[in-house]
Amino acid sequence: MKNFLLGLAAGYAGQKTGLFKKNAKALGLGAINEDKVMEAFDFVNNDYESYRAFEQSYIPNLVRKRRKGTYDKKLSYKLMAYHWNNYGRPRYKKVMGKDLSLNPQERLAYGKMFGDIIWEENLRNIRKKK
């Protein structure tokens, strides 16, 4: 999964400007600092503790919701924004020695990136139990 995330992140980085402008319009958001969002995204993907929390607690929860039929893609974006607040940001402060705060629009853009990755990698092929 890590290689897939890195490849997808590289794809996002390559099309950075178009992606964020498109997401900002689609989500009804204002200005987004693309560099801050990408820095947060890259940090969480490359930091073991943050990524482990993501992989061990968030993904199984979303898989369970998908099987039950209660998964909501838009709420998964919000959940990933919470992931930044609960795991990524405190870990970033500890490791880097500075704070990387994202405004609400940037957190939603970050959440959308992770939500799309989770959908592609883990949830697309899971069907609801009968």
N, C-alpha and C positions, 0 to 999 in steps of 0.2 A: 504494500500500500504506500509506503514511504516514497518509492520511486515514482509511482503514479502521481502522488501529490506534488513532488518536485517538478515533474514534467508539466503538470497542469499549471503550477505556479509560474513556470517559465513561459508557458503560453499566455497567461495573464500579464506577465511582465512585458512580453513582447507587444501586446496590444493594449497596454495600460490606459492610454488616453481614451480610446474609443470605448473600452469596457466601462470605465467609471462614469463617463458622460452618459452612456446608455443606461446604466443602472440607476444613476441619479435621476434621470427623467422617468424611468419606469417606476421607481419607488417614490417619486415626488419629493426628492431631496434637494437640498441646496448645494453649496460648495463643498467639495471633498478634496482633502489634501492626499493625493494619490501616493506620494512617497511615504507618508506616515502609515497609511493602510498597508502598503506592501511591506514596510519594515515590520509591522506587527505580524502580518501573515507569515513572513519568512522566519521571524524569530520563533513563533510557536511551532512551525514545521521543523525547525532545526534544534529546538531545545527539548531534551529528553523528558524532563519533568512535566512540562506543559503538554507535550504531545502524548505522554503516557496517560495523563488525566483525561485528555480528549478521547483517546482510544479505549480506555477501560471503563469510563463512566458514561460518556455521551453516546458513543456509537451503539452499544448494547441497548440503551434506553430507546433510541430511535428505531432500531431493528424491531424491538418488541412492539412499539407503537405501530410500525408498518404492518406487522403480522396481525395485530388486533384490528387494523383498519381505522385507527384514530390519528394516523400521521398527517400532519399539516405542513406542507413545505414552507409556507410563510412563517409559521411559528418556529420552524427549525432555524431560520435566519436569525430570529430573535434569540434563540437558545445559543447560537454560536456567538452572538454579540455578548451574551452573559459569560460565555467561556473566556472571552478576552478580559472582562472585568474580574472574574473570579480566579483565573489561573494565569493567563498570559501577562496581564499588566503587573500584578505583584511579582511574578517571576522576572519580568523584564527589569523592574526596579532593582531587584536583588542582584541580578547578574550584570546588568549594564551600569548600574549606579545612577541612573536618571529615570525620570518618569516620561512615559510615552502615552499621554492621554489622548483619546480619540473623542471627537464630538459625536453627538447622536447619529449624524449622517454618516460619519466615517465608520462608526461601530456597525451600522446596518450594512454598509458596503462590505466590511470585513465578514460579517455574518453571512451575507449572500455568497461570497466567495467560498467559505467553508461549507455552507449548505449545499451549494451546487456540487462540490467535491464529494460530500457524503452521499448525495443522491446518485452520482455517477458510479462511485466505487462500491458502495455498500447496499443501497436501498432499491435501486431500479428493478432488480430481478427478484426481489422478495415479494411473494404474493400473500394475500390475506388468507389466514387459515379458515377452513370451512366448518 
